[in-house]
Amino acid sequence: MLTHAYRNATKYSKSNSLQYAFAQSLLSKIKITDDSRVLDIGCGDGKITNQIAQQTKECVIGTDLSKIMTDHASETYKSQQNLKFVQMDASHNIFRNQFDLITSFNCLHWVKDQQAALRGISNAAAPNARVALLLSHRKSLYHEVLGDITSFPKWAPFFEGHTSPRSFFKVDEYKKILADTDLQVEDIIEEEMSYLFDSKTEIAQFFHAAGSQINQVPKDYQESFLEDFSNEFVSRSQLTEDGKVPMAFWCLQVLAFKPALNPRL
């Protein structure tokens, strides 16, 4: 199965301001109490998971497909006593009926088997647990530029037979996937979320840290590939008056819960 695991935790930590900003939008809608047991799926470098852990006295667990990421997070936030990081594939959730809140920020669009991931979330949730998910579900300028760049004659040979590990969904399609779990959807919002980068250099750093396609390009050519992407993206963007570069992603914000009485049991 196609997957995408971040390979450089330090690089990602320095260039994940967009992901952090998007997560804050959903976090503001979540109530975390002293007795909230929390599972954060796709924790990345652990920054957001640590923020959650500071709001509860109970155990908070962050999981990520990348052991590089979970090792980095464990070391960075080892002083937070109620926080633990575990390597785990989101489509093979190992937890059962343990958490009062399950979150996932900027992760699930990298998971091909959405049914397995969402059923895993449902299985890990305790009765009456809340679920909050944020994922990029449809293409934006970022993906259009990336598709064009990878078809350029000088880059196309590196992408022959390559299939992107990420998924895209229509809202109605995702509602149907959710309906096949034991989760009850309270709200599902489609929103174009935007972040302002200060420069073309920051665009390249973000793409290098967060994109999967860079791994298809030999290291000797990666700088040129990043330059082509950032140049093309900036040329097709509407810059602000002070020269900042907006980057927008279409996102789904899902708020759901697991009913106390499960008719399937």
DAGI-V512267 format. One record per residue. N is the residue number from 1. RES is the residue in one letter. PHI is phi as a letter, one per 20 degrees, with the letter a starting at -180 (* if undefined). OMEGA is omega as a letter, one per 40 degrees, with the letter a starting at -180 (NA if undefined). Layout:
((N:RES:PHI:OMEGA) (N:RES:PHI:OMEGA))
This chain:
((1:M:*:i) (2:L:f:i) (3:T:b:i) (4:H:c:i) (5:A:c:i) (6:Y:f:a) (7:R:d:a) (8:N:c:a) (9:A:f:a) (10:T:f:i) (11:K:f:i) (12:Y:f:a) (13:S:f:a) (14:K:e:a) (15:S:c:a) (16:N:d:a) (17:S:f:i) (18:L:f:a) (19:Q:f:a) (20:Y:f:a) (21:A:f:i) (22:F:f:a) (23:A:f:a) (24:Q:f:i) (25:S:f:i) (26:L:f:i) (27:L:g:a) (28:S:f:a) (29:K:e:a) (30:I:d:i) (31:K:e:i) (32:I:d:a) (33:T:d:a) (34:D:g:a) (35:D:d:i) (36:S:f:i) (37:R:e:a) (38:V:c:i) (39:L:d:i) (40:D:d:a) (41:I:e:a) (42:G:m:a) (43:C:f:a) (44:G:l:a) (45:D:f:i) (46:G:n:a) (47:K:f:a) (48:I:f:i) (49:T:f:i) (50:N:f:i) (51:Q:g:i) (52:I:f:a) (53:A:f:i) (54:Q:f:a) (55:Q:d:i) (56:T:b:i) (57:K:e:a) (58:E:e:a) (59:C:f:i) (60:V:c:a) (61:I:c:i) (62:G:d:i) (63:T:c:i) (64:D:b:i) (65:L:f:a) (66:S:e:i) (67:K:f:i) (68:I:g:a) (69:M:f:a) (70:T:f:i) (71:D:f:i) (72:H:f:a) (73:A:f:i) (74:S:f:a) (75:E:f:a) (76:T:f:a) (77:Y:d:a) (78:K:f:i) (79:S:f:i) (80:Q:e:a) (81:Q:f:a) (82:N:e:a) (83:L:d:i) (84:K:c:i) (85:F:c:a) (86:V:c:i) (87:Q:f:a) (88:M:a:i) (89:D:f:a) (90:A:f:i) (91:S:e:i) (92:H:c:a) (93:N:f:a) (94:I:e:a) (95:F:e:a) (96:R:b:i) (97:N:l:a) (98:Q:d:a) (99:F:c:i) (100:D:e:i) (101:L:b:i) (102:I:c:a) (103:T:c:i) (104:S:b:a) (105:F:d:i) (106:N:l:a) (107:C:c:a) (108:L:f:i) (109:H:f:i) (110:W:e:a) (111:V:e:a) (112:K:f:a) (113:D:e:a) (114:Q:f:i) (115:Q:g:a) (116:A:f:a) (117:A:f:a) (118:L:f:i) (119:R:f:i) (120:G:f:i) (121:I:f:i) (122:S:f:a) (123:N:f:a) (124:A:f:a) (125:A:f:i) (126:A:f:i) (127:P:g:a) (128:N:m:i) (129:A:f:i) (130:R:e:i) (131:V:c:i) (132:A:c:a) (133:L:c:i) (134:L:c:i) (135:L:b:i) (136:S:e:a) (137:H:d:i) (138:R:b:a) (139:K:f:i) (140:S:c:i) (141:L:g:i) (142:Y:g:a) (143:H:f:i) (144:E:f:i) (145:V:f:a) (146:L:f:i) (147:G:f:i) (148:D:f:a) (149:I:f:a) (150:T:f:i) (151:S:e:i) (152:F:g:a) (153:P:g:a) (154:K:f:a) (155:W:d:a) (156:A:g:a) (157:P:g:a) (158:F:f:a) (159:F:d:i) (160:E:f:a) (161:G:m:a) (162:H:e:i) (163:T:d:a) (164:S:f:i) (165:P:f:a) (166:R:e:a) (167:S:d:i) (168:F:c:a) (169:F:b:i) (170:K:e:a) (171:V:g:a) (172:D:f:i) (173:E:f:a) (174:Y:f:i) (175:K:f:i) (176:K:f:i) (177:I:f:i) (178:L:f:a) (179:A:f:a) (180:D:e:i) (181:T:d:i) (182:D:e:i) (183:L:e:i) (184:Q:d:a) (185:V:f:i) (186:E:e:a) (187:D:b:i) (188:I:c:a) (189:I:d:i) (190:E:e:a) (191:E:b:i) (192:E:e:a) (193:M:e:a) (194:S:c:i) (195:Y:c:a) (196:L:d:i) (197:F:e:a) (198:D:f:a) (199:S:b:i) (200:K:f:i) (201:T:f:i) (202:E:f:i) (203:I:g:i) (204:A:f:i) (205:Q:f:i) (206:F:f:a) (207:F:f:i) (208:H:f:a) (209:A:f:a) (210:A:d:a) (211:G:e:i) (212:S:e:a) (213:Q:f:a) (214:I:g:a) (215:N:f:i) (216:Q:e:a) (217:V:e:i) (218:P:g:a) (219:K:g:a) (220:D:f:a) (221:Y:d:a) (222:Q:f:a) (223:E:f:i) (224:S:f:i) (225:F:f:i) (226:L:f:i) (227:E:f:i) (228:D:f:i) (229:F:f:a) (230:S:f:i) (231:N:f:a) (232:E:f:a) (233:F:f:a) (234:V:f:a) (235:S:f:a) (236:R:d:a) (237:S:d:i) (238:Q:e:a) (239:L:f:i) (240:T:f:a) (241:E:f:i) (242:D:e:i) (243:G:n:i) (244:K:f:a) (245:V:d:i) (246:P:f:i) (247:M:c:a) (248:A:d:i) (249:F:c:i) (250:W:f:a) (251:C:c:i) (252:L:d:i) (253:Q:d:a) (254:V:d:i) (255:L:d:a) (256:A:b:i) (257:F:b:i) (258:K:d:a) (259:P:g:a) (260:A:f:i) (261:L:d:a) (262:N:e:a) (263:P:f:a) (264:R:e:a) (265:L:e:NA))
